[in-house]
Amino acid sequence: MNDTDNKPTLITLDDDELLWCKTHATDIVDYYGGEGTQGSGTYNHNKISSNLVGVKSEVAMTKWLKNATEKEGLFIGVVKENYRRFKERGLKGDIQCNETIIEVKGLRPHQWNKFKRMIPPYQLKQCVRNNALVVWALATGDSTNGEVKLMGWNYALDIQSQGVEVRTICDNIWLESDSLMRPMNTISELISSPL
């Protein structure tokens, strides 16, 4: 695969989607102790801006999946937005589409070159167990910029078998080579059938 095969896919969230993202990010922060607390995750911070990056990325992926049905004439079934129900236990991945489980990992655009294609080991184990796809996305941490770039994706098994251990703000498994990231347009083939 060469670089021209793997161009980012731009998704633009509208004002209503951005408002929902801000509300949801605030709910997550409040649920886990409030702005500036340690929060629930590996990253040891709990900020609305950080949660907005993730939530906007998840909403953009959902929008991309639903648009694939219309634009490409594909049937992808019901898209289950598990990220909307963050308080529930036992949900697999951020999004489920048919039998496919999708975990979305969002970064701010300026972080991509330094932190691209990284996932904490405990989260990777869950993704491998669920045979999940991991989608890499870029979004800003504010509620006014609706541009989200879906950079590409990998099977969790790709990351497990070819990733290397690194330490950033936490332990991560890093899929180092750009050439190993799969292009966005190949996901729909995995989870759909022609209409």
C-alpha positions, 0 to 999 in steps of 0.5 A: 500500500502506498500513501495515496491509497490511505488519504484521510477521510474528512467528516464534518459534524454539524452544529447539532452534532457538536452541541451533543458532543459537548454535552456528552463530553461534559457528562463523562467528565462529571460522571468521573469526578469533574474537570481536572480530576484523575478520571477513569482512564489510563491517561490520568486526566479528566478534561472536557476538551480531551473527551471532546476529541474522543466523542467527536471522533466516535460521532464522525465514525458513526456518521461515516458508517451511515453515509456509506450506506447511502453513498456506496449503496451498501447495507451495513445494518444497525449501527449501535452507538455504544459510546452514548451509553458509557455508564453501561457495563458489558458493551463491546467497543465504541460502535457495533455494526452487525458483528463488527466491533469498532474502537475509535482512538482520537487525537488532536491534529498536532499530536498525530506525528508524535502519538499516531496509532497507539493504544494502551495495552489493557485496552488492546487486550479487550479489542483483541478479545473482541476481534475489534477494528481500531479506527484512528481519528483526528479532532480538535478539543473544542465544540466549534470545529466540526472537522474530523479526519478519519485517518485509517484503521487496523485490526486489533490483531495487527497492533498486537502482532506488529506493535511495539511497547512505548511509554508516553503519558502512559504505557502504549502499544504503537503500530509504528509503520505508516504502511501498516495502517489500512485505508478507511474505504476498506472497512465497509467491505468487511461489514456490509453487503450490497443493497 
